[in-house]
Amino acid sequence: MSNQKWLSMNFFAFFFTWGIFLPYWTGWLTDGKGLSVLEASIIMGAGTMARAVSTLFLFPLASRHLPLAGVLRWLLALSFASAIFYLFFDTYSALFAITIIFNLFYPNLLPAAESGATVLMQERGIDYGKSRSFGSLGYTVALLAVGAATAIWQPDVILWLMLAGLALMGAVLLLSAPAPLLAAPEPPRAGQSAMKALAKSPVFMVVLTVSVLLQGAHASYYNYGFIFLRDLGVGGVAIGIILNIAVLIEILFFAKADKLFARWSISSMFLLAGVGSTVRWVLIFLFPSVWVFVLSQTLHAISFGVAHYAFIRFIFREVQAKHIPAAQGLYAAFAMSFSIALLTFLGGYLYEISPQLAFLGMAAVSLPAVLIILPARRRVDAAGEHKSSTA
């Protein structure tokens, strides 16, 4: 099996489970386990914090001692084992503990998969966007599968679909993994951890900060987009279709990203993402209508897709292979977890005042990303032209 095909299958399998976990897990805890919305929210909030700490420390630690393929297999096994416990417990305290344990392992599959992709970009020249588009496809398939399954069966089917998705990913990982992912990690130099090396790189910290702002600015969309559309009078089926527009646009973007942005500088991609993100949230604030929200969904490829692709391109060009897991761990912890968790609280506070304000608050987060990257353009683009000795 080719490296490209293996990576595409791995992305599809993981994002199939991600498409179950992100949109539906809170609802499953309420409908399937009988928790109140408040109880489920507390559990998921605690899980998000556990996820952030875990991706910051556990994943980089594991990647220092195991090949990336080994890290993926161990994380998957522990994720599946912890998810099994959901079958046997229904009390709040038990579900709280299981969710914390599950979040210590399962979300680490994301930076592990992305690290594997970056290594294959560096050493085998694979087309990242082509394989990543299969991840977006897996996410879309999960949304449709859960919608269809819950219409026929009880909410418990969500857990069974998650277990099936994890088993599918296990089948992919049992296949012959690409050789670069089977290589033993290079031992760190004495007194020089990967995170310290990355923290000493001003350019990496600029890029990470911009990524944190741009990805965190999706907090209101992820958490309140469903409620916002419902408040506009949109029915449940129509909401599912509208939310899927962003994922479909994302699939098209990643499928063509390597060709579309082959000549773009990294700073230009971040600028495009920052402007697109700001426009997206301001549009929803100024024109709270269904059709404007639908239009804004097409900007997801810019606000999320371009920002994510720019970070991947940066670490591919700038970060040494032995430091990629640490870079992905920092990105997953701060851009995909901590920032979204914190900005969810801000968005919720603003939503209580006015639903539109929750999105304007996200524009107030994405705009500073533009102001940060503008004066740093030369340094970011110059760094991307060679491997630095720091990172």
N, C-alpha and C positions, 0 to 999 in steps of 0.2 A: 504494500500500500504506500502511495506517495505521501510525503510530508504534508503537502497541501490538503489532500483528502483527509488524512488523519486529524489535522487541526480543524478542518471544517466540521467533521463529525463530533469532535470533542466540544467545540463551541455550541453546536446545535443541541447536544445532550444537556450541557450545563444550563444554557439559557432557557431550555424547556422547563427545567425545575425552577429557575429564577422567575419565569413568567407565572409560576404558581405561587411562589413564596412572597414576592413583593406585593402583588395586588390583592391576594386572596387570603393570606394567612390570618390577618386580624379578623376578617369575616368568618373564617372557619372556626376560630376560637370562640366566637360568639354563637354562631349557628350550630356548629358541630359539637362544641364542648359546653355550651350553655353559660358562658361567662357574660358579664355585662360589658358594654362598650368601654367603660372606664377600666375595668379589670384587664380586658384584652389590650387596651392602649398602654397600660402600665407595663404589662408583660413584654409587649413589642418594643416599648421604649427602652426597657432594661436590656432586652436582647440586642438592640441597636448599639448600645454602649458596649456590651460585651463583644460584639462584632468588631467595633472600632479598635478596642484594646487588643483583641486577638489578631487582627490583620496587621496591627502595628508591631507586635512582638512575636506571636507564635509562628506566623508564616515565615518571616525572615530567619528566625531561629531554626526552624525545621529545614529550610533551604540551605543552611550552612552545613548541615550534616547529612543530607540525603540528596540524591539526584532529583530533578524536578518531576520526573515520572514517578519516582517513589513517593514524593510529597503528595502528588495528586492521588495516588492509590491509597495512601494511609488516611488522608483527609476524607476521601470518599467513604472508606470503610467505617470510620468513626462517625461520619454524618449519618450513614444508613443505620448504624447501630443505635445512635441516640434517637433518631426519628422513630424507630420501632417502639420505644417506650410510650409514645403518644397513644398507642393502641390500648394501653392498659390503665391509664390514669385520667381522671376527670376533675380532680380538685384543683383549686386555684394555686395552692402552694406547690403541688406536684408539677403542674403545667408551667409555673414560673421557673422551677428548677430545670425542667427538661428543655425549655426554650433557651435558657442561658447556656446550657451545655451544647445544645444544637448550634447556637450562634458562635460558639468557640471554634467549631470545626467547619461547618458548611460554607459560610461566606468566604472562607479562605480559598475555596476552589476558584473564585474569580481572579484574585491576583496570581494564583498559581497558573491558571490557564493563560492569562495575559502575559505572564513572564515567559511561559513556554513559547508563545507566539513571537515575542520579541527576540528570543534567542534564535528561533528558526528564521526570522527575518535577517538577523545578522549573519548566521552561519550557512543558511541554505537559500536565502533570497526569495522566500515565499511571499505571495501576495496577501498582505494582512487584510486589506479591505474585503477581498473575495471570501476569505474564510470567516471573517467577523460578520459578514452579511448572513451567513448560515446561523449564527447566534441569534440575530434579530428574527430570523425566520422561525427558529425554535421557540422564541418568546411569543410570537404571534400564534403559532400552533397551540401553545399552552393556553393562551387566552381563549381561543375558540374551543379547545377540548374541555376546559373547566366549565365554560358557559353551557356547552351541550350536555356534559355529564351531570351537572347539578340540576338541569331541567328535567332529567330522567330519574336520577337517584338521589339519595340523601346527601347532606353536606359532607358526610364522612368520606365520600368519594374523592375529595380534595387531597386528603392524606394518602389514599391509595395511589392517586396519580403522581404525587410527589415521590413515593417509594418506587413506583414504576420508572419515573424519570431518573432517579439515582441508580437504579439497576441498569438502565440503558447506558448511562455514563460509565458504569462499571464494565459493561461489555466492551465499550470503546477502549477503555484503558487496559483491558486484558489483551487487546490486539498489540501487535508489535509497535512499541512507541519509537518515535524518531531517535536516532543515535545521539544527537546533541542533548536530548532530555534524559538520557541514561548515563551521561558522564558524571563522575563524582565531582562535587563542588570543590573549587579551589580553596584551600585553607586561607583564612584571613591573616594578614600580617599582624605581628604582635602589636597590641595597642592601637590598632587601626580597624575599627569596625566599619561595615559598609555604611551604616547610617551616619556615623561621624564623618566619613569621607564625603557623603552627599551633602551633609549640613554645612561643610566647609566650602561648598561650591555656591557662590552667590547667584549664579545663573540658574542652577537647579532650583534654588529656593524661590526665585522669582517665578519660574515656570510652575512650581508646585502651588504657590500662593494664588496665581491666576487661575489654575485648575480648580483649586478649592472654592474660589468665589463663583466660577462659572457653573460647576456641578452643584454646589450648594444652592444656587439660585433656582434649582428645579424643585425645591422642597414644597412650595405651595402647590405646584402642579401635581406632584406625586401624591400628596396627602389630601388635597382639597379639590382637585380637578373634578372628581366624581361628584362630590357634594355641590360644587359650583354649577355643574351642568344640571343636576337634579333641581337645584333652586331656580334654574332658568326654565324648568318645566319639561325637560327632556326625559323620555322614558328609558327604562333600563337597557333594552336591546339597542336603542339608538346611542346611548352613552357608550356601550361596548364598541360599537362601530366607530364612533368619533375618536375614542381613545386609541383604537387600532390604527388610525390614519398616521399618527406619529411613528409607530413602529414600522409600518409599510414604507414610509418615506425614509426611515433609518436604514431599512434593508437596501433600498435603491442606492442610498448614499454610500454605504460601505462597499457595495458591489463595484462601484465606479471610483471610489476615493483615490486609489493609488494612481489612476490615470488623470483624474481631474486635478489633483493637487501635486502632481509630480514636480512642477516648477514653482510651486508656492513656497515661500519662506515660512518657517515656523511662527515667527512673530505675526506675519500677515494672517495666518490661519487663526491665531488667538484673537487678533483684532476683529476678524470677521465673526468669530463666535461671540465675542463680547458685544458687538453692535447688534448682531442678530438676536441675541438673548434679550438685550435691553428693549429692542423694538417689540419682541414677542410679548413681554410682560406689560409694556405700556399699552399696547393695542387692547389687551384684555381689560386693563384698567379703564381706558377711555371709552371703549365700546363693549359693554357687557351684554353681548348677544351671542346666540348660538353660532351664527354664520361667521362672526369674527373669530370665535374660539376655534372653529373648524379651520379657518384660514391660518390661524396662529400655529396649528398643529404641523403645518408644512415647514415651519421654522425649526422644528425639533432636530432636523438634520444639521442645522447650523448651531443652535444653542447647545445641544448635547454632542451630536456626531462630530462636528469639526473640532470642538474643544477636546474631546477624547482622542481623536485621531492625531491632533497636534501634540498632545502629551506623549502618545505612543511613538510618534515620529521622532520626538526630541530624545527620548531615552534610547531609541534604536540607534540614533546617530551619535549621541554624546556619552551615554553611560556604558561602562565596561560590563561585559556579560556577568561577571561575578557579583556585580552590584545591582543587577536588574531586579532580583527578588526584593531587595530592600526598597528600591525605588517604587516598585508596584505595591509593596506593603504600605509605604507612606501615602501613596495615592489612594489606595483603597480605604485606609483608615481615616484620612483627613478630608479628601474630596468626596468620597462615596459614603461616608458614615458620619463622622463628627459634625461636619458642616451641615449635612442634611438634618441630622438630629436637632442641632441647635436652632437652625432656621425654621424647622417645623414649629417650634414653640413661638417664634416671632410671627410666623404666618398665621398660627392659630389665634394669637392675640389680635392681630390686625383683622382677621376674618370676623371676629366677634364684633368689631366696630363697623366694618363694611367689607363684603366679600372681595370687591375690587382692590381694596387696600392690600390684601394679602399678596396680590400679584405686583402691585406697585412697589411693595417692600422688596420683592425679588429683583426688580429693576435697579433698586438702590444698592443691591449687592453686585450685580453684574457690571454696572457702569464703572465702578472702581477698578475692575479688571482691565478695562480699556486704558484707564489712566495710569495703571502700573506698567503695562506692557509697552506703551508708547515711548517713554524715555529709555527703555531697556532693549529696544529693537536690535540695535547693532550688536550688543553683547550676546543676546539670545541667538541671533543668526550666525554670528562668528563662532560661537561655541558649537553649533550644529555642524560646522564644516570639518571638525576633527575630534578625536577622542581626547578629552582632557585628562591630565594626570590625577586630578582630584577625584573625579567621578568615574 
